[in-house]
Every structure is written in C-alpha cells, then in structure tokens.
C-alpha cells in the first residue's frame, strides 16, 4: 500500500499499483514494480508503514479504524486506543431510557463476553455427553442394566469441569484476565513442552 503526499499532506491512498497522473506527468503502473523507494518518493509516492502496536485481539476488543499520517519522510498507518468489549450482559434501552422489548415483550439483551464464552462451554459439554446418553436411557428402560462406572465417571467429570470453567470465566476481573484463561503456555520444558491453558480442558472417555 502506498500514499501520495503533496505539500506535506496525504492526498491519496493507493491500495494496488495503477497508472497515475502526478502534476503534468502520467506515470505507468509499472513504476511501483520497477522504481526504487527513493525514486517513488521523489514524485511523492511513499510506501505505507503499518504500526499495529495498538491493535488488539478482535475477539476481546473493538479496534479503531486506521489513521494515516505523514511525518519525517514516512507515511504511517496506525490504530488508536482499542475499546474492551463488554464483559457483562447489557439490557438495551430506547432513546427515552425505557427498556427495549422484542416482539414478544421480552427485554432485549445484548450478551457480553462472559455469557458468550459460557454458552460455548455448555455446548462443548453437551457435545461430549451426547454420545453416552444412550447408556443413561438404557439404564432407565432396562431394569437389570446399569451404566458402566467409567461412563458414569466421565459424565460426572465433564459436568464438574464445565462448572469449573464457567466459574473461572465469571471470576475474570477484566477482558485481559478473560483472554488469559484461553492462552496456552508451556508448563513443561523446552525439550518436553506441555502446552496448557488456565481454563483447563475437558476430560476424555477412555476406551
């Protein structure tokens, strides 16, 4: 990406090579391929330098649009300060402050990060339990049948772990603390790495 600088101000952003008229001269698109950076800058075309130091993980933050600035012979694209997404649910209101209701008369709620993360955990737990539901159904229908102990233990462990994960999510004090729960770190050695995350993992059913 390039920018055209005229009179020390950015006048045009150039996303891809194209023919251009600068002053009284028409230039071919090939100048972007054949000319050196110094030659392009001599006619006011600068390659954009991207500064992503303020850019945050979009799963947890709302980033600003990039702003473009020319200074000291360089064009820089940078982000402003990112805004953390809401952790808690928000009860939406109308312009007059009254509760916003849906067509059924229920409060309109925008779910926060914690609710969305906990929904994922619940769905993961349900997906793990579903393949063994038939054991429980059979035990209910067949009087002399009982769920194998390994299956019972697995199902109990899944529910316990799900509850622990949801509690950890609820206890996150801010967006960064929530994000840290999902970050894998090496708890082993460099030779024998063990990648783990604070949130933990669901158990598996041993075959």
Secondary structure, DSSP 8 states (H G I E B T S, - for coil): -EEEEETTEEEEEESS---EEETTEEE-TTHHHHS-HHHHHHTTEEEEEEE-TT---TTTEE----EEEEETTEEEEE----EE--SS-EE-B-TTS-B-B-TTS-B-EE--HHHHHHHHHHHHHHHHHHTTHHHHHHHHH-TT----HHHHHHHHHHHHHHHHHHHHHHH--SHHHHHHHT-EEE-S-SSS--EEETT--------
